[in-house]
Amino acid sequence: MAFLQRWVLKGVNFGIKTVDFATPRLQTFWKYAKVELQPPRPSELSQVITGLQKGYARIDKGTWREVTVREAARNGLVGLEFLFIFFVGEQIGRRSIIGYNIPGRKLSHSPFDQPGHDWYDDDH
């Protein structure tokens, strides 16, 4: 019986320590999540338009060559993030990683495929 009491006490202590450890970190996360993860407000759209105009002017005048490596890396990461979110959204929307299943569409297969086997067929 003492063995079971020790295990229950250890489990309760572990739970208390976990809550004590996670609480300030989750509060910090939610503080930033409320600001960073919300969609843009209509008042912020003017900033987007201004940024796009500056970007177009930079391309038009050729001043894009004066961008620092840090700025270029940051812009590249933002572009990759945008593409990643787009592709994940596409996969969520079609509920498939492979692609759209269009009935009646015949795909050209690799010579390594087994004859008569359609990888996209839902009947298998």
NORURGI-V776383 format. One record per backbone hydrogen bond with DSSP energy under -0.5 kcal/mol. NH is the residue of the N-H (numbers start at 1). CO is the residue of the C=O. E is the energy in kcal/mol with one decimal. If there is no record, write none. Layout:
BEGIN
nh;co;e
NH;CO;E
NH;CO;E
END
This chain:
BEGIN
nh;co;e
5;1;-2.0
6;2;-2.2
7;3;-1.9
8;4;-2.3
9;5;-2.5
10;6;-2.6
11;7;-2.3
12;8;-2.4
13;9;-2.6
14;10;-2.4
15;11;-2.2
16;12;-2.3
17;13;-2.6
18;14;-2.4
19;15;-2.3
20;16;-2.5
21;17;-2.2
22;18;-2.6
23;19;-2.3
24;20;-0.6
25;21;-0.6
26;22;-2.8
27;23;-2.2
28;24;-2.0
29;25;-2.4
30;26;-2.7
31;27;-2.0
32;28;-2.0
33;29;-2.7
34;30;-2.0
35;31;-0.6
36;32;-3.1
37;33;-2.0
44;41;-1.3
45;41;-0.6
45;42;-0.9
47;44;-0.5
48;44;-1.3
49;45;-2.3
50;46;-2.3
51;47;-2.4
52;48;-2.4
53;49;-2.3
54;50;-2.3
55;51;-2.3
56;52;-2.4
57;53;-2.4
58;54;-2.3
59;55;-2.0
60;56;-2.8
61;57;-2.6
62;58;-1.1
63;58;-1.1
64;58;-1.0
65;62;-1.1
66;63;-1.6
67;64;-1.2
72;68;-2.5
73;69;-2.6
74;70;-2.5
75;71;-2.7
76;72;-2.4
77;73;-2.4
78;74;-2.1
79;75;-2.2
80;76;-2.4
81;77;-2.4
82;78;-2.2
83;79;-2.4
84;80;-2.8
85;81;-2.6
86;82;-2.2
87;83;-2.8
88;84;-2.5
89;85;-2.2
90;86;-2.2
91;87;-2.1
92;88;-2.4
93;89;-2.5
94;90;-2.3
95;91;-1.0
96;91;-1.2
102;100;-0.8
103;101;-0.7
105;102;-1.8
107;105;-0.5
109;107;-0.5
113;110;-1.8
117;114;-1.5
118;116;-0.6
119;117;-0.6
121;118;-1.2
124;121;-0.7
END
